[in-house]
Amino acid sequence: MGPPPGPLTWSDEFDGAAGAPPDPARWRLETGGSGWGNGELQYYTDSPSNASTDGEGHLVITARRENPADYRCHYGRCEYTSARLITADRFAQQHGRFEARLRIPGGQGTWPAFWMLGQDIFGSEPWPASGEIDVMENVGKEPGTVWGSLHGPGYSGADAIHASTTLPDGERFADGFHTFTVDWAPGAITWYVDGVEYSRRTPDDTSGDPWVFDDPFFLLLNLAVGGDWPGPPDESTPLPARMVVDHVRAYAWEAGGTP
């Protein structure tokens, strides 16, 4: 992976004090226990117990087996809490490099993600027509594998355009920090882990369905518990589970750049 394709346009280095909430100028915390379209089991809160800086340059998103406020979920009384951060109304960008350095938790039923949604999702283009770029997803039962995906009209959910990469020799992503990156150029999106490319997609990969990746997208970080893909936690799941975020950065895509 070469140098950034343009200047830094947005970042969070998470330099807040221990126990401080995420910077409200950069992030909004979404709340609720609807299942979020995936049958997820957690209630997303706006509590520092679920998302706060650690005083050492990290954001920690923590999923807990608890229900301190009698939260209600789609299946009844919620069994878990966690956090979901988005930059909608604060930052969105069309094309560029987007990266996060993360340590993900691992464990059956955990589902951490760093991803992007087209900002038109709130208006004229509901999902999946608005588009979705998944920079990194992991289901904890596959501790050495991460996925990068595109969702759009005709290729969403289980039918998304996706690819995965797996660490060698049985290594687990939970054992250390890794950097997850997409280079999003006009007409091509390329995925990297620790600077090594593992997938590249162009409009030819949509099989004639619309390529919906030429509008501004905003960023999301979340740690889900359970859901249709990972399945529920079990007695082996280490809870609380923590996704530790060292930084999130976005760079512009300057004219003439190539991925």
C-alpha positions as CSV (number, residue, x, y, z in Angstrom):
1,M,0.0,0.0,0.0
2,G,1.4,3.3,-1.0
3,P,1.3,6.7,0.7
4,P,-2.1,8.4,1.3
5,P,-3.8,9.5,-1.9
6,G,-4.4,13.0,-0.6
7,P,-4.2,15.2,2.6
8,L,-5.7,14.1,5.9
9,T,-9.3,15.4,6.1
10,W,-10.6,14.0,9.4
11,S,-9.2,12.0,12.3
12,D,-9.7,11.0,15.9
13,E,-6.7,9.9,17.9
14,F,-8.8,9.4,21.1
15,D,-6.6,11.4,23.4
16,G,-9.4,12.1,25.9
17,A,-9.1,11.5,29.6
18,A,-9.8,8.1,31.1
19,G,-13.6,7.5,31.2
20,A,-14.5,10.4,28.9
21,P,-17.1,9.9,26.3
22,P,-16.2,10.0,22.6
23,D,-15.8,13.5,21.2
24,P,-19.3,14.7,20.4
25,A,-17.9,17.0,17.7
26,R,-16.8,13.9,15.8
27,W,-19.2,11.1,16.8
28,R,-22.9,10.6,17.6
29,L,-23.9,7.6,19.7
30,E,-26.9,5.7,18.4
31,T,-29.1,4.0,20.9
32,G,-31.7,1.2,20.9
33,G,-32.3,-2.5,20.9
34,S,-34.2,-3.1,17.7
35,G,-31.8,-5.8,16.4
36,W,-30.6,-3.3,13.8
37,G,-31.8,-5.4,10.9
38,N,-29.6,-8.4,11.9
39,G,-31.3,-9.9,14.9
40,E,-28.6,-8.5,17.2
41,L,-29.1,-9.0,20.9
42,Q,-27.5,-5.9,22.5
43,Y,-29.0,-2.5,23.4
44,Y,-26.7,0.3,22.2
45,T,-26.4,2.9,25.0
46,D,-24.8,6.4,25.2
47,S,-23.1,5.5,28.5
48,P,-19.3,5.9,29.0
49,S,-19.6,2.3,30.4
50,N,-19.9,1.2,26.8
51,A,-17.8,3.7,25.0
52,S,-15.1,5.9,26.5
53,T,-11.5,6.9,26.1
54,D,-8.9,5.1,28.4
55,G,-6.5,8.0,29.0
56,E,-3.8,6.2,27.0
57,G,-4.9,7.2,23.4
58,H,-7.6,4.7,22.8
59,L,-11.3,4.5,22.5
60,V,-12.7,1.3,24.2
61,I,-16.1,0.0,23.0
62,T,-17.3,-2.5,25.6
63,A,-20.1,-5.1,25.3
64,R,-21.4,-6.3,28.6
65,R,-23.8,-8.9,29.8
66,E,-26.0,-6.5,31.8
67,N,-29.2,-4.4,31.7
68,P,-28.8,-1.5,34.2
69,A,-31.8,0.5,33.1
70,D,-34.4,-2.2,32.2
71,Y,-33.7,-1.7,28.5
72,R,-36.2,-3.4,26.1
73,C,-35.0,-5.2,23.0
74,H,-36.9,-6.8,20.1
75,Y,-36.9,-10.1,21.9
76,G,-37.9,-8.8,25.3
77,R,-35.8,-7.6,28.2
78,C,-32.3,-6.9,26.8
79,E,-29.5,-9.2,28.0
80,Y,-26.5,-7.1,26.7
81,T,-25.3,-3.6,26.2
82,S,-22.7,-2.1,23.8
83,A,-22.1,1.0,21.7
84,R,-22.4,2.2,18.1
85,L,-20.7,5.4,17.0
86,I,-21.4,7.2,13.7
87,T,-20.2,10.4,12.1
88,A,-23.4,11.3,10.4
89,D,-24.1,15.1,10.6
90,R,-20.5,15.6,11.5
91,F,-18.4,14.1,8.7
92,A,-19.0,12.4,5.4
93,Q,-16.7,12.2,2.3
94,Q,-16.8,10.9,-1.2
95,H,-13.7,8.9,-2.2
96,G,-10.4,8.8,-0.2
97,R,-8.6,6.5,2.1
98,F,-10.3,5.4,5.3
99,E,-8.5,3.5,8.0
100,A,-8.8,2.4,11.6
101,R,-6.2,0.7,13.9
102,L,-8.1,-1.7,16.1
103,R,-7.8,-4.6,18.5
104,I,-11.0,-6.7,18.2
105,P,-12.3,-8.9,21.0
106,G,-12.9,-12.4,19.5
107,G,-15.2,-14.9,21.1
108,Q,-18.4,-16.6,20.0
109,G,-21.2,-14.1,19.3
110,T,-19.1,-11.0,19.1
111,W,-19.4,-8.9,15.9
112,P,-17.1,-5.8,15.7
113,A,-17.2,-3.6,12.6
114,F,-15.7,-0.5,11.0
115,W,-17.8,0.5,8.1
116,M,-19.4,3.3,6.0
117,L,-22.9,4.2,4.8
118,G,-24.1,6.6,2.1
119,Q,-25.5,9.7,3.8
120,D,-28.6,9.5,1.5
121,I,-29.8,6.6,3.8
122,F,-31.6,9.3,5.9
123,G,-33.3,10.8,2.9
124,S,-34.1,9.8,-0.7
125,E,-32.1,6.6,-0.9
126,P,-32.9,4.1,1.9
127,W,-30.6,1.1,2.4
128,P,-29.3,-0.7,0.4
129,A,-29.7,1.9,-2.4
130,S,-27.7,4.3,-0.4
131,G,-24.7,1.9,-0.4
132,E,-22.6,0.4,2.3
133,I,-18.8,-0.2,2.4
134,D,-17.7,-2.6,5.2
135,V,-14.0,-1.9,5.8
136,M,-13.7,-4.6,8.5
137,E,-16.1,-7.1,10.0
138,N,-15.3,-10.1,12.2
139,V,-17.5,-12.8,13.7
140,G,-15.8,-14.0,16.8
141,K,-16.1,-17.6,16.1
142,E,-13.6,-17.0,13.2
143,P,-10.9,-15.3,15.3
144,G,-8.3,-15.2,12.5
145,T,-10.6,-13.9,9.6
146,V,-11.9,-10.5,8.7
147,W,-14.2,-9.5,5.8
148,G,-14.6,-6.5,3.5
149,S,-17.9,-6.1,1.6
150,L,-20.0,-3.9,-0.6
151,H,-23.8,-3.7,-0.3
152,G,-26.0,-2.0,-2.8
153,P,-29.3,-2.6,-4.8
154,G,-29.2,-6.2,-5.9
155,Y,-26.2,-7.2,-3.8
156,S,-27.0,-6.8,-0.1
157,G,-27.1,-8.7,3.1
158,A,-25.9,-12.3,2.6
159,D,-25.7,-11.6,-1.1
160,A,-23.2,-8.7,-0.7
161,I,-20.0,-8.6,-2.7
162,H,-17.4,-9.7,-0.2
163,A,-14.0,-11.1,0.4
164,S,-12.1,-12.2,3.4
165,T,-8.5,-12.6,4.6
166,T,-7.1,-14.9,7.3
167,L,-4.0,-14.5,9.4
168,P,-1.4,-17.3,9.0
169,D,-0.5,-20.0,11.5
170,G,-3.6,-19.8,13.5
171,E,-3.0,-16.2,14.7
172,R,-6.0,-14.3,16.1
173,F,-6.9,-10.7,15.4
174,A,-7.7,-10.4,19.1
175,D,-4.0,-10.8,20.0
176,G,-2.9,-7.4,18.8
177,F,-3.7,-4.2,16.9
178,H,-4.2,-4.3,13.2
179,T,-4.9,-1.5,10.7
180,F,-7.9,-1.9,8.4
181,T,-8.0,0.3,5.3
182,V,-10.0,1.0,2.2
183,D,-8.8,3.1,-0.7
184,W,-12.0,4.3,-2.4
185,A,-11.3,5.8,-5.8
186,P,-13.7,6.7,-8.6
187,G,-14.6,3.3,-10.0
188,A,-12.6,1.1,-7.7
189,I,-12.5,0.2,-4.0
190,T,-9.5,-1.7,-2.5
191,W,-9.2,-3.4,0.9
192,Y,-6.0,-3.8,3.0
193,V,-5.0,-5.3,6.3
194,D,-1.8,-4.0,7.7
195,G,-1.0,-2.5,4.3
196,V,-1.5,-5.7,2.4
197,E,-4.2,-5.7,-0.3
198,Y,-6.6,-8.6,-0.3
199,S,-9.6,-7.4,-2.4
200,R,-10.4,-4.9,-5.1
201,R,-13.8,-4.2,-6.6
202,T,-15.0,-2.2,-9.6
203,P,-18.4,-1.6,-11.2
204,D,-17.8,-4.8,-13.2
205,D,-18.3,-6.8,-10.0
206,T,-21.9,-5.7,-9.5
207,S,-23.1,-7.9,-12.4
208,G,-25.1,-5.1,-14.0
209,D,-26.6,-3.8,-10.7
210,P,-26.0,-0.1,-9.9
211,W,-22.6,1.0,-8.5
212,V,-23.7,3.3,-5.8
213,F,-20.3,4.5,-4.5
214,D,-20.0,8.0,-5.9
215,D,-21.6,10.0,-3.1
216,P,-20.4,11.0,0.4
217,F,-20.4,8.3,3.0
218,F,-20.1,8.6,6.8
219,L,-18.2,6.3,9.2
220,L,-19.4,3.8,11.8
221,L,-17.8,1.8,14.6
222,N,-19.7,-0.7,16.6
223,L,-19.5,-3.9,18.6
224,A,-22.6,-6.0,18.2
225,V,-23.5,-9.1,20.3
226,G,-25.2,-12.0,18.6
227,G,-27.2,-11.7,15.4
228,D,-28.0,-13.8,12.3
229,W,-24.3,-14.1,11.2
230,P,-22.3,-14.7,14.4
231,G,-25.0,-16.4,16.4
232,P,-25.5,-15.8,20.2
233,P,-22.8,-15.8,22.8
234,D,-22.3,-19.0,24.8
235,E,-20.4,-20.0,28.0
236,S,-17.1,-19.6,26.2
237,T,-17.6,-16.0,25.3
238,P,-15.4,-13.6,27.2
239,L,-17.7,-10.8,28.5
240,P,-17.2,-8.0,28.9
241,A,-15.8,-7.9,25.4
242,R,-13.7,-4.9,24.2
243,M,-12.9,-3.4,20.9
244,V,-10.0,-1.0,21.4
245,V,-9.6,1.8,18.8
246,D,-6.2,3.4,18.5
247,H,-7.1,5.8,15.7
248,V,-9.5,6.5,12.8
249,R,-8.3,8.6,9.9
250,A,-9.7,9.8,6.5
251,Y,-7.7,11.2,3.6
252,A,-8.9,13.0,0.5
253,W,-8.6,11.3,-3.0
254,E,-6.8,13.8,-5.2
255,A,-7.6,13.9,-8.9
256,G,-5.6,11.5,-10.9
257,G,-4.8,9.1,-8.0
258,T,-4.9,5.4,-8.5
259,P,-5.4,2.7,-5.9
